[in-house]
């Protein structure tokens, strides 16, 4: 005979929700601890049923850059400056960035289909490496086009600094590509260049060099801690997902370098256009978030 289901009143349900969502600390508490703080006695199953019935679930926490009040205001100021830009305007902007790919690391949550007895089968495991080797890459997109991909040769070039950034990215790749895009520009005759606030990007040496090359006046203003506004980040995420699903998965640096280049080459103009055309929606979401975090 089944046990009788405990009935919880609307006031008790409301108390549980208010306790669970009172602050960031409470939101991370197990539901049993939430019930304890609220003075409510209930089983795990009952608590789960109550919260699900009201639209609440236990979820993996999203990781986002820290934003203080000043950062949010700067993001809002930036949004107000460009909120009227249409997709055709954003087509004259080059989003660029570096990305880190870890050799042997599978990004994201990995699911596997297996029996209980197959838990430790080789094909049901994710390998863990004692020390991950990072491969850095630089790339840029504009409209439906992409730049040459640069795989950073750390052993020969050293760390990314103002000098090495100028020598291995700006001069051989960015500047010629920017000139090419400017010649293609329909009305404006010029293209804006966007980069984040990395030290090598914002140093006096880099700024002076970009000014000497004629790019300086067309550096696109960028708010702090705003990777969610740049579609190049979606490109890196896509590539990492594709690499994660590769079988066999790259476990050496040469293998990883090869598949990074392959996935960059696999980006079609339609895929790139799909990302760059999201600029207006990103700005719109920033308005709704009042400068705070967005879904991007």
Kinemage of the C-alpha trace (Angstrom):
@kinemage 1
@onewidth
@group {chain A} dominant
@subgroup {mainchain}
@vectorlist {calphas} color= white
{ca unk a 1} P 0.000 0.000 0.000
{ca unk a 2} L 1.426 3.374 -0.994
{ca unk a 3} L 2.147 5.967 1.642
{ca unk a 4} L -0.062 9.024 1.782
{ca unk a 5} L 1.360 12.043 -0.062
{ca unk a 6} L 2.029 14.996 2.202
{ca unk a 7} L 0.119 18.107 1.162
{ca unk a 8} L 1.984 21.397 1.402
{ca unk a 9} L 0.051 24.655 1.518
{ca unk a 10} L 0.767 27.566 -0.795
{ca unk a 11} L 2.236 29.545 2.107
{ca unk a 12} L 4.743 26.769 2.900
{ca unk a 13} L 5.736 26.494 -0.752
{ca unk a 14} L 6.208 30.258 -0.902
{ca unk a 15} L 8.331 30.140 2.266
{ca unk a 16} L 10.580 27.484 0.757
{ca unk a 17} L 11.066 29.471 -2.453
{ca unk a 18} L 11.750 32.710 -0.588
{ca unk a 19} L 14.334 30.952 1.575
{ca unk a 20} L 16.025 29.248 -1.376
{ca unk a 21} L 16.289 32.459 -3.420
{ca unk a 22} L 17.047 34.915 -0.602
{ca unk a 23} L 20.667 35.390 -1.759
{ca unk a 24} L 23.424 33.764 -3.799
{ca unk a 25} L 24.537 31.669 -0.818
{ca unk a 26} L 21.056 30.201 -0.231
{ca unk a 27} L 20.636 29.438 -3.912
{ca unk a 28} L 23.569 27.039 -3.659
{ca unk a 29} L 22.273 25.161 -0.619
{ca unk a 30} L 20.893 21.617 -0.958
{ca unk a 31} L 17.098 21.655 -0.824
{ca unk a 32} L 17.149 19.758 2.476
{ca unk a 33} L 19.192 22.583 4.023
{ca unk a 34} L 16.766 25.130 2.577
{ca unk a 35} L 13.882 23.287 4.227
{ca unk a 36} L 15.790 23.156 7.514
{ca unk a 37} L 16.331 26.930 7.468
{ca unk a 38} L 12.645 27.471 6.694
{ca unk a 39} L 11.594 25.131 9.525
{ca unk a 40} L 9.842 22.781 7.105
{ca unk a 41} L 10.006 18.987 7.340
{ca unk a 42} L 9.970 17.293 3.959
{ca unk a 43} L 11.725 14.469 2.119
{ca unk a 44} L 14.113 15.025 -0.773
{ca unk a 45} L 11.490 13.727 -3.181
{ca unk a 46} L 8.798 16.060 -1.853
{ca unk a 47} L 11.114 19.069 -1.971
{ca unk a 48} L 12.124 18.294 -5.531
{ca unk a 49} L 8.454 17.974 -6.522
{ca unk a 50} L 7.552 21.290 -4.887
{ca unk a 51} L 10.348 23.252 -6.532
{ca unk a 52} L 9.759 21.696 -9.963
{ca unk a 53} L 6.045 22.487 -9.760
{ca unk a 54} L 6.957 26.139 -9.286
{ca unk a 55} L 9.472 26.175 -12.133
{ca unk a 56} L 12.682 25.783 -10.088
{ca unk a 57} L 15.379 23.177 -10.810
{ca unk a 58} L 18.851 22.419 -9.502
{ca unk a 59} L 21.218 23.400 -12.325
{ca unk a 60} L 24.936 23.642 -12.990
{ca unk a 61} L 26.116 27.193 -12.227
{ca unk a 62} L 27.088 29.266 -15.260
{ca unk a 63} L 30.556 30.828 -15.149
{ca unk a 64} L 30.660 34.497 -16.175
{ca unk a 65} L 33.181 37.335 -15.769
{ca unk a 66} L 32.810 39.386 -12.606
{ca unk a 67} L 30.888 42.632 -13.114
{ca unk a 68} L 30.835 45.426 -10.562
{ca unk a 69} L 28.538 48.462 -10.684
{ca unk a 70} L 31.003 50.571 -12.697
{ca unk a 71} L 31.519 47.787 -15.268
{ca unk a 72} L 27.765 47.411 -15.709
{ca unk a 73} L 27.398 51.148 -16.232
{ca unk a 74} L 30.168 51.165 -18.847
{ca unk a 75} L 28.452 48.297 -20.645
{ca unk a 76} L 25.202 50.272 -20.610
{ca unk a 77} L 26.934 53.399 -21.901
{ca unk a 78} L 28.417 51.355 -24.733
{ca unk a 79} L 25.036 49.826 -25.529
{ca unk a 80} L 23.368 53.239 -25.723
{ca unk a 81} L 26.035 54.354 -28.166
{ca unk a 82} L 25.419 51.472 -30.570
{ca unk a 83} L 21.814 50.448 -29.926
{ca unk a 84} L 20.656 51.890 -33.260
{ca unk a 85} L 23.230 50.038 -35.334
{ca unk a 86} L 21.725 47.589 -37.837
{ca unk a 87} L 23.237 44.333 -39.047
{ca unk a 88} L 24.723 46.113 -42.058
{ca unk a 89} L 26.601 48.487 -39.729
{ca unk a 90} L 28.032 45.648 -37.665
{ca unk a 91} L 29.238 44.006 -40.892
{ca unk a 92} L 32.004 46.655 -40.868
{ca unk a 93} L 33.410 45.427 -37.532
{ca unk a 94} L 36.178 42.833 -37.125
{ca unk a 95} L 35.805 40.906 -33.834
{ca unk a 96} L 39.144 39.287 -32.923
{ca unk a 97} L 40.490 37.300 -30.007
{ca unk a 98} L 42.860 34.632 -28.770
{ca unk a 99} L 41.624 31.269 -27.510
{ca unk a 100} L 43.250 28.548 -25.418
{ca unk a 101} L 42.856 24.891 -26.390
{ca unk a 102} L 44.049 22.309 -23.881
{ca unk a 103} L 45.643 19.140 -25.140
{ca unk a 104} L 43.785 16.075 -23.875
{ca unk a 105} L 41.046 18.022 -22.109
{ca unk a 106} L 37.428 17.402 -23.034
{ca unk a 107} L 35.459 20.607 -22.522
{ca unk a 108} L 31.904 20.617 -21.190
{ca unk a 109} L 29.859 17.871 -19.559
{ca unk a 110} L 30.386 14.523 -21.257
{ca unk a 111} L 27.586 11.948 -21.317
{ca unk a 112} L 28.064 8.260 -22.088
{ca unk a 113} L 25.688 5.350 -22.730
{ca unk a 114} L 26.679 2.310 -20.646
{ca unk a 115} L 25.542 -0.433 -18.304
{ca unk a 116} L 26.330 -0.179 -14.567
{ca unk a 117} L 28.969 -2.881 -14.997
{ca unk a 118} L 30.705 -0.857 -17.747
{ca unk a 119} L 31.513 2.099 -15.493
{ca unk a 120} L 35.273 1.633 -15.788
{ca unk a 121} L 35.463 0.442 -19.384
{ca unk a 122} L 38.059 2.378 -21.376
{ca unk a 123} L 35.490 3.759 -23.810
{ca unk a 124} L 33.315 4.956 -20.923
{ca unk a 125} L 36.020 7.071 -19.286
{ca unk a 126} L 37.392 10.572 -19.808
{ca unk a 127} L 41.198 10.621 -19.568
{ca unk a 128} L 42.753 12.923 -16.983
{ca unk a 129} L 46.235 14.262 -17.671
{ca unk a 130} L 48.628 15.293 -14.911
{ca unk a 131} L 49.627 18.439 -16.777
{ca unk a 132} L 47.643 20.032 -19.582
{ca unk a 133} L 49.517 21.619 -22.468
{ca unk a 134} L 47.820 24.719 -23.836
{ca unk a 135} L 47.809 25.669 -27.493
{ca unk a 136} L 46.915 29.303 -28.159
{ca unk a 137} L 45.250 30.467 -31.365
{ca unk a 138} L 44.295 33.872 -32.749
{ca unk a 139} L 41.605 34.566 -35.304
{ca unk a 140} L 39.156 37.210 -36.483
{ca unk a 141} L 35.876 37.332 -38.397
{ca unk a 142} L 34.002 40.021 -40.311
{ca unk a 143} L 30.621 39.667 -41.977
{ca unk a 144} L 30.841 36.237 -43.608
{ca unk a 145} L 34.648 36.178 -43.816
{ca unk a 146} L 37.430 34.913 -41.573
{ca unk a 147} L 41.082 35.829 -41.240
{ca unk a 148} L 44.019 33.487 -41.393
{ca unk a 149} L 44.277 31.491 -38.173
{ca unk a 150} L 47.453 31.947 -36.173
{ca unk a 151} L 48.632 29.086 -33.970
{ca unk a 152} L 50.897 30.676 -31.390
{ca unk a 153} L 54.398 29.133 -31.539
{ca unk a 154} L 55.191 29.536 -27.853
{ca unk a 155} L 58.510 27.683 -28.003
{ca unk a 156} L 59.872 30.041 -30.661
{ca unk a 157} L 57.912 33.243 -30.022
{ca unk a 158} L 57.647 33.172 -26.227
{ca unk a 159} L 54.645 34.576 -24.382
{ca unk a 160} L 52.125 36.907 -25.995
{ca unk a 161} L 53.427 40.435 -25.397
{ca unk a 162} L 53.055 43.741 -27.180
{ca unk a 163} L 56.168 43.081 -29.236
{ca unk a 164} L 55.329 39.499 -30.222
{ca unk a 165} L 51.671 40.418 -30.864
{ca unk a 166} L 52.799 43.094 -33.314
{ca unk a 167} L 55.414 40.867 -34.926
{ca unk a 168} L 53.370 37.682 -35.396
{ca unk a 169} L 49.746 38.859 -35.628
{ca unk a 170} L 49.360 42.531 -36.506
{ca unk a 171} L 51.962 42.812 -39.281
{ca unk a 172} L 51.670 39.466 -41.094
{ca unk a 173} L 47.909 38.863 -40.731
{ca unk a 174} L 45.717 41.603 -39.270
{ca unk a 175} L 47.011 44.592 -41.243
{ca unk a 176} L 46.896 42.974 -44.727
{ca unk a 177} L 43.453 41.516 -44.023
{ca unk a 178} L 42.141 44.840 -42.702
{ca unk a 179} L 43.383 46.576 -45.867
{ca unk a 180} L 41.693 43.924 -48.004
{ca unk a 181} L 38.370 44.361 -46.173
{ca unk a 182} L 38.564 48.160 -46.438
{ca unk a 183} L 38.870 47.851 -50.214
{ca unk a 184} L 35.751 45.669 -50.198
{ca unk a 185} L 33.708 48.007 -47.986
{ca unk a 186} L 30.652 49.191 -49.906
{ca unk a 187} L 29.922 52.635 -48.463
{ca unk a 188} L 32.186 53.540 -45.567
{ca unk a 189} L 35.483 52.613 -47.189
{ca unk a 190} L 36.873 51.524 -43.845
{ca unk a 191} L 36.495 48.690 -41.329
{ca unk a 192} L 36.519 48.865 -37.546
{ca unk a 193} L 38.793 46.542 -35.579
{ca unk a 194} L 37.613 45.143 -32.242
{ca unk a 195} L 39.800 43.541 -29.585
{ca unk a 196} L 39.425 42.932 -25.863
{ca unk a 197} L 41.344 44.555 -23.019
{ca unk a 198} L 44.313 42.170 -22.866
{ca unk a 199} L 47.558 43.967 -21.905
{ca unk a 200} L 49.210 43.177 -25.242
{ca unk a 201} L 46.253 44.813 -27.018
{ca unk a 202} L 46.069 48.009 -24.989
{ca unk a 203} L 49.744 48.779 -24.449
{ca unk a 204} L 51.222 52.036 -25.711
{ca unk a 205} L 53.480 50.108 -28.087
{ca unk a 206} L 50.553 48.298 -29.712
{ca unk a 207} L 48.426 51.439 -29.931
{ca unk a 208} L 51.273 53.379 -31.532
{ca unk a 209} L 51.862 50.640 -34.093
{ca unk a 210} L 48.176 50.441 -35.000
{ca unk a 211} L 48.177 54.223 -35.343
{ca unk a 212} L 51.197 54.110 -37.655
{ca unk a 213} L 49.479 51.493 -39.818
{ca unk a 214} L 46.320 53.584 -40.096
{ca unk a 215} L 44.154 51.225 -38.032
{ca unk a 216} L 44.315 53.378 -34.914
{ca unk a 217} L 41.384 55.710 -35.805
{ca unk a 218} L 39.198 52.665 -36.458
{ca unk a 219} L 39.755 50.761 -33.219
{ca unk a 220} L 36.266 49.872 -32.091
{ca unk a 221} L 35.451 50.929 -28.488
{ca unk a 222} L 34.794 47.980 -26.233
{ca unk a 223} L 33.254 47.757 -22.732
{ca unk a 224} L 35.064 45.895 -19.922
{ca unk a 225} L 34.498 42.190 -19.252
{ca unk a 226} L 32.233 41.752 -22.270
{ca unk a 227} L 33.039 38.512 -24.099
{ca unk a 228} L 29.261 37.999 -24.357
{ca unk a 229} L 29.091 40.871 -26.843
{ca unk a 230} L 31.677 39.427 -29.263
{ca unk a 231} L 30.594 36.683 -31.696
{ca unk a 232} L 34.196 35.436 -32.048
{ca unk a 233} L 33.660 33.784 -28.657
{ca unk a 234} L 30.889 31.674 -30.192
{ca unk a 235} L 33.317 30.579 -32.886
{ca unk a 236} L 35.789 29.318 -30.271
{ca unk a 237} L 33.006 27.505 -28.405
{ca unk a 238} L 31.880 25.828 -31.610
{ca unk a 239} L 35.399 24.709 -32.449
{ca unk a 240} L 35.957 23.311 -28.945
{ca unk a 241} L 32.686 21.360 -29.132
{ca unk a 242} L 33.697 19.939 -32.500
{ca unk a 243} L 37.125 18.962 -31.182
{ca unk a 244} L 35.570 17.373 -28.097
{ca unk a 245} L 33.442 15.119 -30.303
{ca unk a 246} L 36.355 13.968 -32.414
{ca unk a 247} L 37.122 10.273 -32.368
{ca unk a 248} L 39.923 9.694 -31.725
{ca unk a 249} L 40.365 12.755 -29.531
{ca unk a 250} L 43.677 14.630 -29.967
{ca unk a 251} L 46.040 13.809 -27.093
{ca unk a 252} L 49.292 15.326 -28.385
{ca unk a 253} L 50.215 18.894 -29.273
{ca unk a 254} L 50.746 18.181 -32.997
{ca unk a 255} L 47.356 16.441 -33.161
{ca unk a 256} L 45.646 19.328 -31.389
{ca unk a 257} L 47.271 21.916 -33.648
{ca unk a 258} L 46.096 20.005 -36.687
{ca unk a 259} L 42.468 19.696 -35.600
{ca unk a 260} L 42.295 23.367 -34.533
{ca unk a 261} L 43.313 24.386 -38.050
{ca unk a 262} L 40.906 21.865 -39.578
{ca unk a 263} L 37.948 23.152 -37.557
{ca unk a 264} L 38.803 26.758 -38.441
{ca unk a 265} L 38.954 25.800 -42.121
{ca unk a 266} L 35.584 24.047 -41.746
{ca unk a 267} L 33.875 27.333 -40.818
{ca unk a 268} L 31.728 28.234 -43.808
{ca unk a 269} L 30.716 31.792 -44.753
{ca unk a 270} L 27.130 30.922 -43.748
{ca unk a 271} L 28.232 29.825 -40.264
{ca unk a 272} L 30.360 32.935 -39.761
{ca unk a 273} L 27.540 35.181 -40.995
{ca unk a 274} L 25.224 33.504 -38.518
{ca unk a 275} L 27.493 34.589 -35.673
{ca unk a 276} L 28.284 38.129 -36.816
{ca unk a 277} L 24.606 38.838 -37.585
{ca unk a 278} L 23.846 38.299 -33.872
{ca unk a 279} L 25.397 41.663 -32.901
{ca unk a 280} L 22.072 43.578 -32.783
{ca unk a 281} L 20.458 40.859 -30.671
{ca unk a 282} L 23.398 40.874 -28.272
{ca unk a 283} L 23.079 44.632 -27.804
{ca unk a 284} L 19.329 44.284 -27.308
{ca unk a 285} L 19.844 41.634 -24.633
{ca unk a 286} L 22.331 43.897 -22.879
{ca unk a 287} L 19.642 46.590 -22.722
{ca unk a 288} L 17.188 44.153 -21.126
{ca unk a 289} L 19.863 43.014 -18.652
{ca unk a 290} L 20.599 46.645 -17.705
{ca unk a 291} L 24.301 46.122 -18.268
{ca unk a 292} L 24.470 42.831 -16.403
{ca unk a 293} L 25.099 39.354 -17.790
{ca unk a 294} L 23.323 38.051 -20.886
{ca unk a 295} L 22.703 34.574 -22.324
{ca unk a 296} L 25.606 34.914 -24.748
